[in-house]
């Protein structure tokens, strides 16, 4: 599992009516669709990603890894902490680990784990997420190339 697989999603933006309002969809994320003016496409694409991803997490569904963008295709860059939360949820699902079990392993109350997975919360730290990955038996490595 690599951060890059959850960090850059291809975006399709179409001005179908020629009125300057673009229909935006995030490739690989069913239901991640919104509309915005051209100068707001990136902002609204991220909001759509967060909204649909939070809905999927609440339904105990994973957020798919990003497909490769086509040559020259616009992309959405997901913030690192948000991408790590999505990855952690996917890893927990693969291993059959619940939020309650993660809370037990981290020695925190279950509400703390619920807050950890809130994608709209900006105050989760990379350190906390690394501890959560370690609690489910994964090693986190950072590399730069």
Secondary structure, 3 states (H helix, E strand, C coil): CCHHHHCEEEEEEECCCCCCEEEEEECCCCCCEEEEEHHHHHHHHHHHHHHHHHHHHHCCCCCCCCCCCCCCCCEEECCHHHHHHHHHHHHHHHHCCCHHHHHHHHCCCHHHHHHHCCCCCCCCCHHHHHHHHHHCCCCCCCCCC
